[in-house]
Amino acid sequence: MEYVAPTPISAETEARVLAHYGCEAGPLQHQPGTASSSAVVATPQGPLFLRRRRKEYSDENVLRHDHALLHHLHNSGFPCTPPLRTVAGPTWATVEGELYEAFEFVPGEPYDPASADQVREVGWTVGRLHELTSDWQPPAPKPWLREDDPRLLREPLQELTAQAEGDDCSALLQAAELLEDVASHLPPQMYEALPQAVVHGDVHPGNVLFRDGRVVGLFDWDWTSRQARVRDLCDGLLFFAAAREQRIEPSDIRSLTQSWRLEPSRAAGVAAGYSTFHQLCDAERDACFWLLCSRWLQSRIRGARKVKVGERVHFVIRGLFEPVEHLRREWPQIAGALHGARGAGVTPSEPGCRARSPFRAPLGGAGDREPTLQPPAGES
């Protein structure tokens, strides 16, 4: 499906949507974003967050799954906001064939990269989420692949490669080799054997708000589904434990996908927060390396849809391999930081953690070898 950039919600549409909720339309403040259209609306009942859901996320079973999850989490004290019900009862409104959700507005502060407390809080929040969803049964199925599954990335990467020439084509072919490394080291049966929970699936600074160092809101649950729980932890590492040249601006796809270097001390902070609820086993730590690689590839490959056609190849390949080489080189130290995070957690006898994972090349940590993945030729 070709990406369609979000268009602002008009005042006329706002009024028609709010009528479903028995609210009068007020001033509309559009919110920045790279995917869905959203706005904060002033109403006599208080400010609301209004969101137009993308069509690919608007299947009724998907909605029932996601909305039931939000109500379950909210009722358990988790920092999220469930969708409001319309006057007629559903938790969404349809106007001119588009689906809209309304939420109570949650004030908060953006992520501060200088705050070690916020880094640990992200890990704690993700761990709490997984504690609440490990046994949760949804009212409707949502059997989605994770967003960075190689099976979802091969075709768009091949399409980009067909448009490239010379060195650009070579770089994309090297990216394809890295994608196949992920597929071979973390095949579906191995990924699915890892400890599971219903994950958020898109934990990054644009979807988290803080107040006094605590998470007060985790938003944008379009990619939630049952997955290996470590998938969320890797988002925490990638977006909250990595150094970047510039502070992330979530509404700018180039800023959100800029190059990064994972810092062991901050990785330890994320893992320490997470270990309040779950202790990583060897299989999960091994999987982190490959999930970080696939998530990084996904952010560039899928993110390319959001830039002009003529800029997409360069968008994908700019500085693509440096983070992977740094991750490979520093993995023993990073894995050691993850291994050192201990808490109440689970025991290694939990399903998916019974034995050392059968990776062809064990990845770092005390007494382990570093990953055998080498940087693509021509990259330093």
N, C-alpha and C positions, 0 to 999 in steps of 0.2 A: 504494500500500500504506500503510495507516494505521500510524503509528509505535507500537511497543510498547516501553515503558520496560524496561530490563534488570532482571532480578530476580537476587538473590544466588544463588550456587552453594551448594547445601545440603551438609552434611557427608556425607549418604548418597550424593548424586550424586558428590561428590569421591572417595569410596572406590571407587565403581563405575568412574569414569574412570581413576583411578590403577591399578586392577587391570589395565587394558589395557597399562600400561607396566611392570608387574611391580613396582610401588612400593606400600609401605604408606602409608595415609593418616595425616597428621599434623595439627597445628594449622593452621587456615585463617584467613588474613587477607584480607578482601575489599578490593579496590582500587576507588577512585572512578573514575567514567567516565560519559559521556553516551550511549554506544552499546552496546558489548558488556559482558557480565558477565565479571569476571576476579577472580582471587585469587592470593595467594602462599601456597604450601603447603610446610610443613616435612616433609621425608622423610628417611629414613636415608641416602639418596644425596646429600642436599643440597637446598636450596630450589629449588622449581620455580614457574614462572609458568603458571597454568592459565587458559585462556580459552575461553569459550563463543562460538562464531561465530554471528553473526546469520544467519537463514535466507536472506536475500537475497544473502549472500556465500558460500553453502555449496554451490553447484553443483560437481560433481566436476572439471570442466575448470578452473573458477576456482581450486580448491584446488591442482590439479596445477601450474597456472601460477605461483601465488603461492609455493608451497613450493619449486618448482624454482628460482625467482628467489632466494629467501633462501639456499638452499644454494650457488648460484653466487656470490652476493655474499660470503657468509661464507668460502668457499674462496679468495676473492680478497683477503681481509683487510679487508673492509668492516665497519664496526661495526653488525652486526645479528646476531640469533640465529635459526638455522633451527629449525623444529619437530622435536621428538624423534620417533623411530619407536616405535610400539607393539611389543609382543612379537611380534605377527603380521606386522609389517612396514610397514603404512601409517603416514603421518605425521599421522594424525588418528584420533580414537576417536568412535564414535557410541553415545550412551546415551539411551534413551527418545526417539529421533528427533531429538536435538540433537547437534550436532557440536562436539567439543572439541579444542583444541590444547594441547600442553604444551611449554614452553621452559625452558632453563636460566635461572635468575634472574640478572639483571644489576644490580648495585648502582650507583648513580650519584646525581648531584645535579641538581635542577631548573634550568631556565634562569634566569639572573640578568640582568635587564634593564640593570643597570649595567655589565655586562662587554662592552667592545668586542671583546675577544678571542673571546668566544662568538658574537657577531654574525658576525664574519668566518669563524669555524669552521663555522657553519651553511652559508654560501655554499660553503666548501671541500668540505664533506660532500656537498652536493647536486651539485656539479660532479664529484666523484669517482664518485658514483652513476651519473651520465649517461655518464661515460667507460666504465664497466664494462657498461653496458646498451645503448649505441647500436647494437651489432651482435649482441646476445644474441638467440638464437632460442628461444622457449619451447616446451615439449613439448605444450602445449595452447593453443588460442586463447582470448583474452579481449578481444574487440573492443568494449570499453566506450567510451561517451562520457565526457568529463571530467565531474566532479561538478557543475561550474558551467556546463555547456553550456546556452544559452538554451532549447534544445529540451526539456530536463528541468525547467526552472523555470517555463515559461509556465503549465502547468496548475495547479500548486499556488498560484501567484500569483493566477490567475483565481478559484480557489476561495476564497481569502482575501478578494479584492475583493468577491465576491458576498455575503460576510457583513458587510461594512462599510457605514457610512453617513456622509454629510456629509463633513467634512474628512478623516476617516480613509479614506474611499473615494477622495477626490481624491489623497491622498498615495500610495495604492497604485496608482492610475492613473499617477501620475508615476513610480513605481518601474517600472511596465510600460514606460513610454517609455524610461527608462534601459536596461532590458533589451533593447529593440529597437534602441537605439543601439549596444549591444554587438554584437548580431546583424548589423547592417548594416555596421559597421566591421571586424568580425572574423568574416566568414562561414566556414562549414566548410571550403571549398576553400582559403581563405587560411590558416586555422589549420593545416590538415593539410600545407600546403607549408612550414611552418616546420621547422627542424631537429628531428628526433625522437629520442627515447630512451624506455626504459621508466622512467617516473617513479614516485615514491612516491605523490603525489596528495593528501597530507594532512599536510604538514609544519607542525606547530605545537608550542608548548611542551609540550603533554601527551604528545607522541610522541617526545620527544628527551630523553636524559639526558647529563649532562656529568660529567667528572672531570678536575680540574686544567686546566680550560679547553678540554678536548678532548671531542668527541662520542664517547661510549662505547656508545651504543645509539640506533638509529632504529627505532621500533616501529609497529605497527598498519598493515599493508600492504594493507588491504582494497581501497583505491582504486588500487592500482598497476595500470598498463596502459601501452601505448605511446601517448604523447602528444607534443605539442610540449614540448621540454625546459624552455622558459621558464615553463611552468605551475608547476613546482616552485619556480623562482626567485621567482615572484610570491608564493608562500606564504612564502618566506623574507623577502621585503620586508614583507608584510602583518603577519606575526606576530613578526618579530624586528627590524624596522627602523622600527617605528611607535611613537609615544608614546601612552600611554593614561592615564586618570586613576588607574586602579588596576591593580595587578599581576594578570596573568591567572591565574585559578584554572581549570585545564582541565576539572575535573569539574562546573563551574557554567556552563551554556550561556549565561547572561546575561553572565557575566564573559568568556567566550571570545569573545563577539560584541559586546563594548562598542565604542563609537566610538573612532576612532584618527586620528592625524595622522602621515603618513609624514615622517621626518626625512632630509634629503638626506645628511648625514654618515654615518648608519647604513646608508642604502641603498648608499652607496659602499663600506661595509665588507662587506656581503653580496656585492656585485658583485665586489669585489676578491678575496674568497675563491674565488668561482666562476671568476674569470678565470685561476686557476691551471691550469684544464683547458680552459675554453671562453671565447672572447671573444664577447660579444654583437654581433650584426650589427644594422644599422638596422631590419630587419623585426622582429627580436625585441624591440628596445627600443620600437618603436611598439606592438607587441602588448601589452607590459606594462601600458600604461595601461588598455586595455580588459579585460584579464584581471584586473587588480586590481578593477575595477568589478564584473565578473561574479562573482568570488570573494566579494566583499563582499555582493552581493545573495544569493548562494547561502547564505552563512552565516546570514543572517537568514531567508530563505524556508524552507530545509530545517530550520534550527534551531527554527523556530516549532512544528514537530511535537512538540518535547520540552517544551513548556509547556502549561498548561491551555488548553482550547479557548477560553474567554472572554478569554484574555490574548494570543492569538496575533496579532491585528491590531496591537495596540500594541507587541508585541515586535518586529514587523518594522519599523514606521515610526519608532520612537523614535530620534532623532538619525541617521536613515538618510542624509540628504543632505549633512550637514556634511563628512564625510570626502571625498566625491566633489568637492564644491566646493573644498576645500583642495587636493586632488590636481590638479584642473584648474588652479587658480591657481598652484601651485608646480611644475607639471610641467616647465617648461623647466629649472629648477634640478635637479630630480630626474633628468630625462633626461640632463642634463650630468654628474651624478654617476655614472650608469650608463655613460655614454660614456667617462668618464675612467678606468674600471677596465680596465687592460690587463694581459695575462699571456701565457703561451705560446699558449694558445687556438687557435681555428680561424681560417682565413682567410675573408674575405667570399665566396670562391668556393664555399663549402660549400653543398649543396642547401638552398634556403630562404633563402639570403643572397646570391644572385647580384646582386640589384639592389635599389634602394630599393623598399620595399613599396608597393603601389598604394593606400594608404589615401587616402580622400577628403580627409582633413586630416592632414598629417604632424604628428607629436607631439613638439615640443620638441627640446632638444639644440642643439648649436652650429649656428647659422644656420637653425634650423627654426622654424616657427610653433607656438604652443601649441595644444592641442586646442580644437575649436570647441564642445565640449559645454558647455552652460550649466547652472547649477543650476536645478532645478525652481522654478517660481514659488512665492513664499511662503517659500522657505528662504534663510537667510543663511549 
